[in-house]
Amino acid sequence: MFNGKAHDGTIFKQTICVNPNILILADSGYRGMHKYHANALIPIRHKADIEKLSDDRKLSRKADNKKIASQRMKIEHVIGRVKNFKIVAHKYRNRIKRLLLRFNLFCGIVNFDYVLA
């Protein structure tokens, strides 16, 4: 288990259990994720990263970053809806055995809501 102060990138590096075929959309806080997961899309914003690109890629960088951001926006909205249930926004004070069960229940409610919308 990790405490709440641990960065998501640190947790990812220590518990890599993602299928290599799955595409990961991450923000620029996860720079260097390509070392751990080859199939990751991260916006190119850092000046040193931009200088490594070819001239053609430098021109398309803004459009690529916009596509990644628009896809991530949808994901962030779903995470925000799950946080409305306060199970991940606050300290969980109930039986730890039921945490995953309740979390899956709330995620199912959010998914059901999106199917109906």
Summary of the structure (lengths in Angstrom):
residues: 117
radius of gyration: 17.4
end to end distance: 35.6
largest distance: 55.5
contacts: 237
relative contact order: 0.08
helix: 58%
strand: 3%
